[in-house]
Amino acid sequence: MKHNLPKETHITGHQTETQKYGTVANRPLSLDHKVRLASVEGLNQLLADTMTLRDMYKKHHWQVSGPTFYQLHLLYDKHYGEQAELVDALAERIQTLGGVAIAMAHDVAETARIARPPRGREDVTMQLFRLMQAHELIIGATREAARGAAAGGDDGTNDLLVSDVLRVNELQVWFISEQLAGAGIADKEEEAARSAAKAHA
Ligand SMILES: [Fe+2]
């Protein structure tokens, strides 16, 4: 049997797309096209940032070192798994609303707003600091998207954002910030302030 696939092994352009990214197909959900479009846009941003945070957890899981290696190696992987579940829930909500979920690494890299860590290893404090920053960005954007969804009547999206995305991120922040106690962000900020004051003296 002959396949009808294009001959090129590397297909570029958009000639093969059946639905463009950023559009929403009709669904009998009793939700306005505009509302679904706005929800999908917010969800795709959160999806890209959540995929980035998920991958940052795996990076840290592999690269962590020091006296807390074992417990952080395990904690990072637990959070990775929970973020991976959120990724799937966000993507499937987008498809449910008739949208197109962002998926591939290059598209995610172009869309995510989380600060890009270096390829190399960093110490535990820096790892934890980056995670806190990423969580805070996602938490802020989640609350904003949840309010927008509720205002438009998209209760399903609001529920997913509040009950799953927000709660999981808040809980993970607790675990990460307790790890930072004694050698955390406050200390790093104090240190920076001290060396800035020294430079001015
Ligand atoms: Fe592993």
Boltz pocket constraint, residues with backbone or C-beta under 6 A from the ligand:
constraints:
  - pocket:
      binder: B
      contacts: [[A, 61], [A, 77]]
      max_distance: 6.0
